[in-house]
């Protein structure tokens, strides 16, 4: 039981000193097809985040 208590105390100090950095990037594209054929797709767009 004494060994589990010391692990808990060490973990508490680790959490207090922890630092988290979160970096997110967004990407959006919009494309118009000017030279489309009959019945083709006129435009395309999309968005993503990672």
CHARMM internal coordinates of N, CA and C (Angstrom, degrees):
IC EDIT
DIST 1 N 1 CA 1.4502
DIST 1 CA 1 C 1.5227
ANGL 1 N 1 CA 1 C 110.64
DIST 1 C 2 N 1.3116
ANGL 1 CA 1 C 2 N 117.45
DIHE 1 N 1 CA 1 C 2 N -35.00
DIST 2 N 2 CA 1.4595
ANGL 1 C 2 N 2 CA 120.62
DIHE 1 CA 1 C 2 N 2 CA -179.68
DIST 2 CA 2 C 1.5228
ANGL 2 N 2 CA 2 C 110.84
DIHE 1 C 2 N 2 CA 2 C -65.41
DIST 2 C 3 N 1.3374
ANGL 2 CA 2 C 3 N 117.83
DIHE 2 N 2 CA 2 C 3 N -35.59
DIST 3 N 3 CA 1.4660
ANGL 2 C 3 N 3 CA 119.46
DIHE 2 CA 2 C 3 N 3 CA 179.82
DIST 3 CA 3 C 1.5233
ANGL 3 N 3 CA 3 C 111.45
DIHE 2 C 3 N 3 CA 3 C -69.63
DIST 3 C 4 N 1.3358
ANGL 3 CA 3 C 4 N 118.98
DIHE 3 N 3 CA 3 C 4 N -34.84
DIST 4 N 4 CA 1.4580
ANGL 3 C 4 N 4 CA 120.54
DIHE 3 CA 3 C 4 N 4 CA 178.04
DIST 4 CA 4 C 1.5232
ANGL 4 N 4 CA 4 C 110.98
DIHE 3 C 4 N 4 CA 4 C -69.70
DIST 4 C 5 N 1.3007
ANGL 4 CA 4 C 5 N 118.16
DIHE 4 N 4 CA 4 C 5 N -32.18
DIST 5 N 5 CA 1.4514
ANGL 4 C 5 N 5 CA 121.95
DIHE 4 CA 4 C 5 N 5 CA 177.80
DIST 5 CA 5 C 1.5209
ANGL 5 N 5 CA 5 C 110.74
DIHE 4 C 5 N 5 CA 5 C -67.30
DIST 5 C 6 N 1.3347
ANGL 5 CA 5 C 6 N 118.09
DIHE 5 N 5 CA 5 C 6 N -42.29
DIST 6 N 6 CA 1.4628
ANGL 5 C 6 N 6 CA 120.44
DIHE 5 CA 5 C 6 N 6 CA -179.62
DIST 6 CA 6 C 1.5254
ANGL 6 N 6 CA 6 C 111.22
DIHE 5 C 6 N 6 CA 6 C -66.76
DIST 6 C 7 N 1.3380
ANGL 6 CA 6 C 7 N 118.05
DIHE 6 N 6 CA 6 C 7 N -33.99
DIST 7 N 7 CA 1.4652
ANGL 6 C 7 N 7 CA 120.85
DIHE 6 CA 6 C 7 N 7 CA 177.02
DIST 7 CA 7 C 1.5211
ANGL 7 N 7 CA 7 C 109.92
DIHE 6 C 7 N 7 CA 7 C -65.76
DIST 7 C 8 N 1.3218
ANGL 7 CA 7 C 8 N 117.90
DIHE 7 N 7 CA 7 C 8 N -40.14
DIST 8 N 8 CA 1.4616
ANGL 7 C 8 N 8 CA 122.18
DIHE 7 CA 7 C 8 N 8 CA 178.46
DIST 8 CA 8 C 1.5201
ANGL 8 N 8 CA 8 C 111.89
DIHE 7 C 8 N 8 CA 8 C -63.87
DIST 8 C 9 N 1.3152
ANGL 8 CA 8 C 9 N 117.55
DIHE 8 N 8 CA 8 C 9 N -39.15
DIST 9 N 9 CA 1.4635
ANGL 8 C 9 N 9 CA 121.80
DIHE 8 CA 8 C 9 N 9 CA 178.43
DIST 9 CA 9 C 1.5211
ANGL 9 N 9 CA 9 C 110.20
DIHE 8 C 9 N 9 CA 9 C -67.06
DIST 9 C 10 N 1.3272
ANGL 9 CA 9 C 10 N 117.76
DIHE 9 N 9 CA 9 C 10 N -41.81
DIST 10 N 10 CA 1.4666
ANGL 9 C 10 N 10 CA 120.87
DIHE 9 CA 9 C 10 N 10 CA 178.53
DIST 10 CA 10 C 1.5194
ANGL 10 N 10 CA 10 C 110.39
DIHE 9 C 10 N 10 CA 10 C -65.51
DIST 10 C 11 N 1.3214
ANGL 10 CA 10 C 11 N 118.45
DIHE 10 N 10 CA 10 C 11 N -38.73
DIST 11 N 11 CA 1.4626
ANGL 10 C 11 N 11 CA 121.71
DIHE 10 CA 10 C 11 N 11 CA -180.00
DIST 11 CA 11 C 1.5184
ANGL 11 N 11 CA 11 C 110.59
DIHE 10 C 11 N 11 CA 11 C -65.96
DIST 11 C 12 N 1.3232
ANGL 11 CA 11 C 12 N 118.31
DIHE 11 N 11 CA 11 C 12 N -36.59
DIST 12 N 12 CA 1.4643
ANGL 11 C 12 N 12 CA 120.96
DIHE 11 CA 11 C 12 N 12 CA 179.38
DIST 12 CA 12 C 1.5166
ANGL 12 N 12 CA 12 C 110.38
DIHE 11 C 12 N 12 CA 12 C -63.11
DIST 12 C 13 N 1.3164
ANGL 12 CA 12 C 13 N 118.59
DIHE 12 N 12 CA 12 C 13 N -40.56
DIST 13 N 13 CA 1.4518
ANGL 12 C 13 N 13 CA 121.25
DIHE 12 CA 12 C 13 N 13 CA 177.99
DIST 13 CA 13 C 1.5177
ANGL 13 N 13 CA 13 C 111.66
DIHE 12 C 13 N 13 CA 13 C -67.33
DIST 13 C 14 N 1.3144
ANGL 13 CA 13 C 14 N 117.05
DIHE 13 N 13 CA 13 C 14 N -34.96
DIST 14 N 14 CA 1.4580
ANGL 13 C 14 N 14 CA 120.98
DIHE 13 CA 13 C 14 N 14 CA 178.56
DIST 14 CA 14 C 1.5247
ANGL 14 N 14 CA 14 C 110.89
DIHE 13 C 14 N 14 CA 14 C -65.25
DIST 14 C 15 N 1.3051
ANGL 14 CA 14 C 15 N 117.46
DIHE 14 N 14 CA 14 C 15 N -42.83
DIST 15 N 15 CA 1.4644
ANGL 14 C 15 N 15 CA 121.31
DIHE 14 CA 14 C 15 N 15 CA -178.92
DIST 15 CA 15 C 1.5234
ANGL 15 N 15 CA 15 C 110.63
DIHE 14 C 15 N 15 CA 15 C -66.92
DIST 15 C 16 N 1.2974
ANGL 15 CA 15 C 16 N 118.06
DIHE 15 N 15 CA 15 C 16 N -39.05
DIST 16 N 16 CA 1.4689
ANGL 15 C 16 N 16 CA 121.20
DIHE 15 CA 15 C 16 N 16 CA 179.96
DIST 16 CA 16 C 1.5227
ANGL 16 N 16 CA 16 C 111.65
DIHE 15 C 16 N 16 CA 16 C -64.16
DIST 16 C 17 N 1.3221
ANGL 16 CA 16 C 17 N 118.03
DIHE 16 N 16 CA 16 C 17 N -34.16
DIST 17 N 17 CA 1.4591
ANGL 16 C 17 N 17 CA 121.64
DIHE 16 CA 16 C 17 N 17 CA -178.04
DIST 17 CA 17 C 1.5250
ANGL 17 N 17 CA 17 C 112.78
DIHE 16 C 17 N 17 CA 17 C -93.35
DIST 17 C 18 N 1.3034
ANGL 17 CA 17 C 18 N 118.54
DIHE 17 N 17 CA 17 C 18 N 2.32
DIST 18 N 18 CA 1.4725
ANGL 17 C 18 N 18 CA 121.79
DIHE 17 CA 17 C 18 N 18 CA -175.30
DIST 18 CA 18 C 1.5204
ANGL 18 N 18 CA 18 C 111.03
DIHE 17 C 18 N 18 CA 18 C -73.38
DIST 18 C 19 N 1.3187
ANGL 18 CA 18 C 19 N 114.96
DIHE 18 N 18 CA 18 C 19 N 149.76
DIST 19 N 19 CA 1.4630
ANGL 18 C 19 N 19 CA 121.89
DIHE 18 CA 18 C 19 N 19 CA 177.85
DIST 19 CA 19 C 1.5230
ANGL 19 N 19 CA 19 C 107.65
DIHE 18 C 19 N 19 CA 19 C -136.15
DIST 19 C 20 N 1.3284
ANGL 19 CA 19 C 20 N 116.84
DIHE 19 N 19 CA 19 C 20 N 135.13
DIST 20 N 20 CA 1.4621
ANGL 19 C 20 N 20 CA 121.95
DIHE 19 CA 19 C 20 N 20 CA -178.81
DIST 20 CA 20 C 1.5209
ANGL 20 N 20 CA 20 C 108.48
DIHE 19 C 20 N 20 CA 20 C -123.42
DIST 20 C 21 N 1.3113
ANGL 20 CA 20 C 21 N 116.18
DIHE 20 N 20 CA 20 C 21 N 132.92
DIST 21 N 21 CA 1.4635
ANGL 20 C 21 N 21 CA 121.71
DIHE 20 CA 20 C 21 N 21 CA 175.58
DIST 21 CA 21 C 1.5199
ANGL 21 N 21 CA 21 C 108.07
DIHE 20 C 21 N 21 CA 21 C -121.03
DIST 21 C 22 N 1.3200
ANGL 21 CA 21 C 22 N 116.56
DIHE 21 N 21 CA 21 C 22 N 128.28
DIST 22 N 22 CA 1.4477
ANGL 21 C 22 N 22 CA 121.68
DIHE 21 CA 21 C 22 N 22 CA -178.42
DIST 22 CA 22 C 1.5227
ANGL 22 N 22 CA 22 C 108.20
DIHE 21 C 22 N 22 CA 22 C -118.50
DIST 22 C 23 N 1.3176
ANGL 22 CA 22 C 23 N 117.01
DIHE 22 N 22 CA 22 C 23 N 119.95
DIST 23 N 23 CA 1.4634
ANGL 22 C 23 N 23 CA 121.35
DIHE 22 CA 22 C 23 N 23 CA 178.90
DIST 23 CA 23 C 1.5219
ANGL 23 N 23 CA 23 C 109.83
DIHE 22 C 23 N 23 CA 23 C -115.58
DIST 23 C 24 N 1.2973
ANGL 23 CA 23 C 24 N 117.08
DIHE 23 N 23 CA 23 C 24 N 120.83
DIST 24 N 24 CA 1.4585
ANGL 23 C 24 N 24 CA 122.30
DIHE 23 CA 23 C 24 N 24 CA 179.83
DIST 24 CA 24 C 1.5201
ANGL 24 N 24 CA 24 C 109.81
DIHE 23 C 24 N 24 CA 24 C -115.91
DIST 24 C 25 N 1.3132
ANGL 24 CA 24 C 25 N 115.83
DIHE 24 N 24 CA 24 C 25 N 145.88
DIST 25 N 25 CA 1.4605
ANGL 24 C 25 N 25 CA 121.59
DIHE 24 CA 24 C 25 N 25 CA 176.72
DIST 25 CA 25 C 1.5144
ANGL 25 N 25 CA 25 C 108.80
DIHE 24 C 25 N 25 CA 25 C -127.33
DIST 25 C 26 N 1.3270
ANGL 25 CA 25 C 26 N 115.50
DIHE 25 N 25 CA 25 C 26 N 138.86
DIST 26 N 26 CA 1.4583
ANGL 25 C 26 N 26 CA 122.01
DIHE 25 CA 25 C 26 N 26 CA 176.97
DIST 26 CA 26 C 1.5199
ANGL 26 N 26 CA 26 C 108.95
DIHE 25 C 26 N 26 CA 26 C -111.76
DIST 26 C 27 N 1.3247
ANGL 26 CA 26 C 27 N 115.39
DIHE 26 N 26 CA 26 C 27 N 146.70
DIST 27 N 27 CA 1.4622
ANGL 26 C 27 N 27 CA 120.69
DIHE 26 CA 26 C 27 N 27 CA 177.44
DIST 27 CA 27 C 1.5206
ANGL 27 N 27 CA 27 C 107.84
DIHE 26 C 27 N 27 CA 27 C -139.21
DIST 27 C 28 N 1.3313
ANGL 27 CA 27 C 28 N 115.80
DIHE 27 N 27 CA 27 C 28 N 128.50
DIST 28 N 28 CA 1.4603
ANGL 27 C 28 N 28 CA 122.18
DIHE 27 CA 27 C 28 N 28 CA 178.81
DIST 28 CA 28 C 1.5144
ANGL 28 N 28 CA 28 C 108.09
DIHE 27 C 28 N 28 CA 28 C -130.98
DIST 28 C 29 N 1.3152
ANGL 28 CA 28 C 29 N 117.45
DIHE 28 N 28 CA 28 C 29 N 135.93
DIST 29 N 29 CA 1.4521
ANGL 28 C 29 N 29 CA 119.52
DIHE 28 CA 28 C 29 N 29 CA 173.81
DIST 29 CA 29 C 1.5150
ANGL 29 N 29 CA 29 C 109.52
DIHE 28 C 29 N 29 CA 29 C -134.56
DIST 29 C 30 N 1.3199
ANGL 29 CA 29 C 30 N 114.62
DIHE 29 N 29 CA 29 C 30 N 147.49
DIST 30 N 30 CA 1.4542
ANGL 29 C 30 N 30 CA 122.89
DIHE 29 CA 29 C 30 N 30 CA 178.19
DIST 30 CA 30 C 1.5216
ANGL 30 N 30 CA 30 C 106.48
DIHE 29 C 30 N 30 CA 30 C -139.43
DIST 30 C 31 N 1.3155
ANGL 30 CA 30 C 31 N 116.61
DIHE 30 N 30 CA 30 C 31 N 122.80
DIST 31 N 31 CA 1.4571
ANGL 30 C 31 N 31 CA 120.63
DIHE 30 CA 30 C 31 N 31 CA -175.36
DIST 31 CA 31 C 1.5259
ANGL 31 N 31 CA 31 C 109.65
DIHE 30 C 31 N 31 CA 31 C -130.93
DIST 31 C 32 N 1.3229
ANGL 31 CA 31 C 32 N 116.08
DIHE 31 N 31 CA 31 C 32 N 129.52
DIST 32 N 32 CA 1.4559
ANGL 31 C 32 N 32 CA 122.39
DIHE 31 CA 31 C 32 N 32 CA 174.50
DIST 32 CA 32 C 1.5244
ANGL 32 N 32 CA 32 C 108.21
DIHE 31 C 32 N 32 CA 32 C -105.50
DIST 32 C 33 N 1.3196
ANGL 32 CA 32 C 33 N 115.84
DIHE 32 N 32 CA 32 C 33 N 132.44
DIST 33 N 33 CA 1.4527
ANGL 32 C 33 N 33 CA 121.16
DIHE 32 CA 32 C 33 N 33 CA 178.39
DIST 33 CA 33 C 1.5311
ANGL 33 N 33 CA 33 C 108.04
DIHE 32 C 33 N 33 CA 33 C -94.26
DIST 33 C 34 N 1.3348
ANGL 33 CA 33 C 34 N 116.74
DIHE 33 N 33 CA 33 C 34 N 103.49
DIST 34 N 34 CA 1.4631
ANGL 33 C 34 N 34 CA 121.02
DIHE 33 CA 33 C 34 N 34 CA -175.43
DIST 34 CA 34 C 1.5231
ANGL 34 N 34 CA 34 C 111.99
DIHE 33 C 34 N 34 CA 34 C -78.03
DIST 34 C 35 N 1.3010
ANGL 34 CA 34 C 35 N 118.86
DIHE 34 N 34 CA 34 C 35 N -34.81
DIST 35 N 35 CA 1.4652
ANGL 34 C 35 N 35 CA 122.40
DIHE 34 CA 34 C 35 N 35 CA -177.94
DIST 35 CA 35 C 1.5285
ANGL 35 N 35 CA 35 C 110.09
DIHE 34 C 35 N 35 CA 35 C -104.36
DIST 35 C 36 N 1.3107
ANGL 35 CA 35 C 36 N 116.19
DIHE 35 N 35 CA 35 C 36 N 57.09
DIST 36 N 36 CA 1.4580
ANGL 35 C 36 N 36 CA 119.38
DIHE 35 CA 35 C 36 N 36 CA -178.40
DIST 36 CA 36 C 1.5259
ANGL 36 N 36 CA 36 C 111.21
DIHE 35 C 36 N 36 CA 36 C -84.40
DIST 36 C 37 N 1.2985
ANGL 36 CA 36 C 37 N 116.12
DIHE 36 N 36 CA 36 C 37 N 152.80
DIST 37 N 37 CA 1.4643
ANGL 36 C 37 N 37 CA 121.58
DIHE 36 CA 36 C 37 N 37 CA 176.44
DIST 37 CA 37 C 1.5177
ANGL 37 N 37 CA 37 C 109.17
DIHE 36 C 37 N 37 CA 37 C -87.50
DIST 37 C 38 N 1.3040
ANGL 37 CA 37 C 38 N 117.31
DIHE 37 N 37 CA 37 C 38 N 171.01
DIST 38 N 38 CA 1.4592
ANGL 37 C 38 N 38 CA 121.77
DIHE 37 CA 37 C 38 N 38 CA 179.53
DIST 38 CA 38 C 1.5298
ANGL 38 N 38 CA 38 C 109.84
DIHE 37 C 38 N 38 CA 38 C -58.92
DIST 38 C 39 N 1.3251
ANGL 38 CA 38 C 39 N 116.96
DIHE 38 N 38 CA 38 C 39 N 128.65
DIST 39 N 39 CA 1.4493
ANGL 38 C 39 N 39 CA 121.77
DIHE 38 CA 38 C 39 N 39 CA 178.22
DIST 39 CA 39 C 1.5169
ANGL 39 N 39 CA 39 C 114.64
DIHE 38 C 39 N 39 CA 39 C 77.11
DIST 39 C 40 N 1.3261
ANGL 39 CA 39 C 40 N 117.77
DIHE 39 N 39 CA 39 C 40 N 7.63
DIST 40 N 40 CA 1.4683
ANGL 39 C 40 N 40 CA 120.58
DIHE 39 CA 39 C 40 N 40 CA -179.10
DIST 40 CA 40 C 1.5130
ANGL 40 N 40 CA 40 C 111.75
DIHE 39 C 40 N 40 CA 40 C -82.11
DIST 40 C 41 N 1.3053
ANGL 40 CA 40 C 41 N 114.71
DIHE 40 N 40 CA 40 C 41 N 179.74
DIST 41 N 41 CA 1.4575
ANGL 40 C 41 N 41 CA 121.77
DIHE 40 CA 40 C 41 N 41 CA -179.59
DIST 41 CA 41 C 1.5256
ANGL 41 N 41 CA 41 C 109.42
DIHE 40 C 41 N 41 CA 41 C -80.21
DIST 41 C 42 N 1.3319
ANGL 41 CA 41 C 42 N 118.15
DIHE 41 N 41 CA 41 C 42 N 132.57
DIST 42 N 42 CA 1.4607
ANGL 41 C 42 N 42 CA 122.51
DIHE 41 CA 41 C 42 N 42 CA -177.62
DIST 42 CA 42 C 1.5126
ANGL 42 N 42 CA 42 C 114.47
DIHE 41 C 42 N 42 CA 42 C -84.36
DIST 42 C 43 N 1.3066
ANGL 42 CA 42 C 43 N 117.53
DIHE 42 N 42 CA 42 C 43 N -35.02
DIST 43 N 43 CA 1.4568
ANGL 42 C 43 N 43 CA 120.35
DIHE 42 CA 42 C 43 N 43 CA -179.80
DIST 43 CA 43 C 1.5209
ANGL 43 N 43 CA 43 C 110.15
DIHE 42 C 43 N 43 CA 43 C -158.04
DIST 43 C 44 N 1.3320
ANGL 43 CA 43 C 44 N 115.07
DIHE 43 N 43 CA 43 C 44 N 163.24
DIST 44 N 44 CA 1.4613
ANGL 43 C 44 N 44 CA 121.61
DIHE 43 CA 43 C 44 N 44 CA 177.34
DIST 44 CA 44 C 1.5211
ANGL 44 N 44 CA 44 C 107.87
DIHE 43 C 44 N 44 CA 44 C -141.69
DIST 44 C 45 N 1.3018
ANGL 44 CA 44 C 45 N 116.93
DIHE 44 N 44 CA 44 C 45 N 143.23
DIST 45 N 45 CA 1.4665
ANGL 44 C 45 N 45 CA 121.10
DIHE 44 CA 44 C 45 N 45 CA 176.05
DIST 45 CA 45 C 1.5105
ANGL 45 N 45 CA 45 C 109.17
DIHE 44 C 45 N 45 CA 45 C -149.10
DIST 45 C 46 N 1.3193
ANGL 45 CA 45 C 46 N 115.12
DIHE 45 N 45 CA 45 C 46 N 156.38
DIST 46 N 46 CA 1.4489
ANGL 45 C 46 N 46 CA 120.31
DIHE 45 CA 45 C 46 N 46 CA -179.69
DIST 46 CA 46 C 1.5120
ANGL 46 N 46 CA 46 C 110.60
DIHE 45 C 46 N 46 CA 46 C -161.59
DIST 46 C 47 N 1.3347
ANGL 46 CA 46 C 47 N 115.56
DIHE 46 N 46 CA 46 C 47 N 159.84
DIST 47 N 47 CA 1.4547
ANGL 46 C 47 N 47 CA 123.00
DIHE 46 CA 46 C 47 N 47 CA 179.80
DIST 47 CA 47 C 1.5189
ANGL 47 N 47 CA 47 C 108.53
DIHE 46 C 47 N 47 CA 47 C -143.09
DIST 47 C 48 N 1.3129
ANGL 47 CA 47 C 48 N 116.60
DIHE 47 N 47 CA 47 C 48 N 140.48
DIST 48 N 48 CA 1.4595
ANGL 47 C 48 N 48 CA 120.88
DIHE 47 CA 47 C 48 N 48 CA 176.49
DIST 48 CA 48 C 1.5222
ANGL 48 N 48 CA 48 C 109.92
DIHE 47 C 48 N 48 CA 48 C -147.50
DIST 48 C 49 N 1.3169
ANGL 48 CA 48 C 49 N 115.46
DIHE 48 N 48 CA 48 C 49 N 156.27
DIST 49 N 49 CA 1.4547
ANGL 48 C 49 N 49 CA 122.26
DIHE 48 CA 48 C 49 N 49 CA 176.71
DIST 49 CA 49 C 1.5143
ANGL 49 N 49 CA 49 C 108.23
DIHE 48 C 49 N 49 CA 49 C -136.15
DIST 49 C 50 N 1.3186
ANGL 49 CA 49 C 50 N 115.09
DIHE 49 N 49 CA 49 C 50 N 136.51
DIST 50 N 50 CA 1.4622
ANGL 49 C 50 N 50 CA 118.77
DIHE 49 CA 49 C 50 N 50 CA 177.03
DIST 50 CA 50 C 1.4905
ANGL 50 N 50 CA 50 C 110.97
DIHE 49 C 50 N 50 CA 50 C -142.56
END
COOR INIT
IC SEED 1 N 1 CA 1 C
IC BUILD
